């Protein structure tokens, strides 16, 4: 009895499959109206620079050293002044958006994993915001922020802004001089 049913099923299955495939193809081609135009223009997304607004430092347990803010519709940065100064932050320096195609110049990270880059016009300081998803999976990143400061790149940390001077000269590591390694040895 089983072989009779399976024999009938096998005989009717190929025409049934052909009918389903043909119907699906007709249905899908009917959905693709030739009057519908697909927009092939490349949509440029503007980076959300607000991710940079705030203060930064090189270590979790240090006070803020860099401040990024928006003033008069422009992005600027300020550095913390030493305790001997009569003010907490120095004069604001302009910042500008940096194209993702320039990321390899400053950081060894795939530009697809970065959502915003901003820097000084002289490129002495460049900040990048790494996409949070990527920062969570890359074991080399312990922050969503990267800084490039005069030929060196590292992670930096976003911290609370404060209005307290820092005595930079009191840092016991401030006067350490690292000589070049003798490569001939």
C-alpha positions in Angstrom: 0.0 0.0 0.0 2.8 2.3 0.8 4.5 1.9 -2.5 1.3 2.9 -4.3 1.1 6.2 -2.5 4.8 6.9 -2.9 4.5 6.0 -6.6 1.6 8.4 -7.1 3.4 11.1 -5.1 6.7 10.8 -7.2 4.7 11.0 -10.4 2.9 14.2 -9.4 5.7 15.8 -7.5 7.8 17.0 -10.5 4.9 18.7 -12.3 3.9 20.3 -9.0 7.4 21.6 -8.3 7.6 23.0 -11.8 4.3 24.8 -11.3 5.4 26.3 -7.9 8.7 27.5 -9.4 7.0 29.0 -12.4 4.4 30.7 -10.2 7.0 32.1 -7.9 9.1 33.5 -10.8 6.0 35.1 -12.3 5.0 36.5 -9.0 8.5 38.0 -8.4 8.8 39.4 -11.9 5.3 41.0 -11.5 6.6 42.8 -8.3 9.4 44.3 -10.3 7.5 47.0 -12.0 9.6 48.5 -14.8 8.3 51.9 -13.9 9.9 51.7 -10.5 13.3 53.4 -10.5 15.9 52.3 -8.0 17.9 55.1 -6.5 21.5 54.4 -7.3 22.8 57.7 -6.0 25.3 57.2 -3.2 23.9 58.6 0.0 26.5 60.4 2.0 25.9 60.3 5.7 27.1 63.1 7.8 29.0 62.0 10.9 27.4 62.8 14.2 30.2 64.8 15.8 28.2 65.1 19.1 29.8 61.8 20.1 33.0 63.9 20.7 31.5 66.5 23.0 33.0 66.2 26.4 36.4 65.7 28.1 39.1 63.1 27.7 42.2 61.8 29.4 44.7 59.0 28.8 43.9 57.0 31.9 40.7 56.3 33.8 42.1 57.7 37.0 43.4 61.0 35.7 41.5 64.3 35.5 40.4 65.6 32.1 43.1 66.9 29.9 41.3 67.7 26.6 37.9 69.3 26.2 35.9 69.1 22.9 32.9 71.4 22.5 30.8 73.2 20.0 31.1 77.0 20.0 29.4 79.2 17.4 28.4 76.3 15.2 32.0 75.0 15.0 33.8 72.2 16.9 36.8 73.2 19.0 39.2 71.7 21.4 41.0 73.0 24.5 43.8 71.7 26.6 44.0 71.9 30.4 46.3 74.6 31.7 48.9 74.0 34.4 48.1 75.0 38.0 50.3 78.1 37.6 48.0 79.5 34.9 45.2 82.0 35.7 42.7 79.8 33.8 41.7 76.2 33.6 41.5 75.7 29.8 43.6 77.3 27.0 42.3 79.1 24.0 39.9 77.1 21.8 41.5 75.6 18.7 39.3 74.7 15.7 38.6 71.1 14.7 37.4 69.8 11.4 35.8 66.7 10.1 38.3 64.2 8.6 37.2 61.8 5.9 37.1 58.1 6.7 39.3 57.5 3.7 42.1 59.2 5.7 41.8 57.0 8.8 44.7 54.7 7.8 47.0 57.7 8.0 46.3 57.9 11.7 44.9 54.6 13.0 45.4 50.9 12.2 41.7 50.2 12.1 39.3 49.4 9.3 37.5 52.7 8.4 34.2 50.7 8.3 34.5 50.3 12.1 34.7 54.1 12.7 31.7 56.4 12.6 33.3 59.8 13.1 36.7 61.4 12.9 37.6 65.0 13.9 41.0 66.7 14.1 42.9 69.9 14.2 43.7 71.4 10.8 47.4 70.7 11.3 46.6 67.0 12.3 48.7 67.1 15.4 45.5 65.9 17.2 43.0 63.6 15.6 40.1 61.9 17.5 38.1 58.9 16.2 34.9 57.4 17.5 34.9 53.6 17.0 31.5 52.0 16.5 30.4 50.7 19.9 29.7 47.2 18.5 33.3 47.0 17.2 34.8 48.4 20.4 33.0 45.6 22.3 34.5 42.8 20.3 38.0 44.1 19.6 40.2 42.9 22.6 42.7 45.7 21.8 40.2 48.4 22.4 39.0 49.3 25.9 37.4 52.5 24.9 35.3 53.8 22.0 37.7 56.7 21.5 41.0 56.7 19.7 43.5 59.6 19.7 46.3 60.4 17.4 48.6 62.9 19.1 51.7 63.9 17.1 52.6 60.6 15.4 51.3 58.3 18.1 47.9 56.6 18.4 46.2 55.2 21.5 42.9 54.7 23.2 41.7 57.6 25.3 38.8 57.8 27.8 35.9 60.1 28.0 35.6 61.5 31.6 33.7 64.1 33.4 34.7 67.6 32.6 36.1 69.6 35.6 37.2 73.1 36.2 40.2 72.2 38.3 43.8 73.0 37.2 46.2 70.1 37.0 49.7 70.5 38.1 51.3 68.9 35.1 54.8 69.6 36.4 54.1 67.6 39.6 53.7 64.4 37.6 56.8 62.3 38.6 56.8 60.8 35.1 56.8 64.2 33.3 60.6 64.4 33.1 61.4 60.9 31.9 63.5 60.8 28.8 63.4 57.6 26.7 66.5 57.3 24.5 66.4 55.5 21.2 67.2 51.8 21.5 70.6 50.9 20.2 69.8 48.7 17.2 73.4 47.5 16.7 73.3 45.3 19.8 
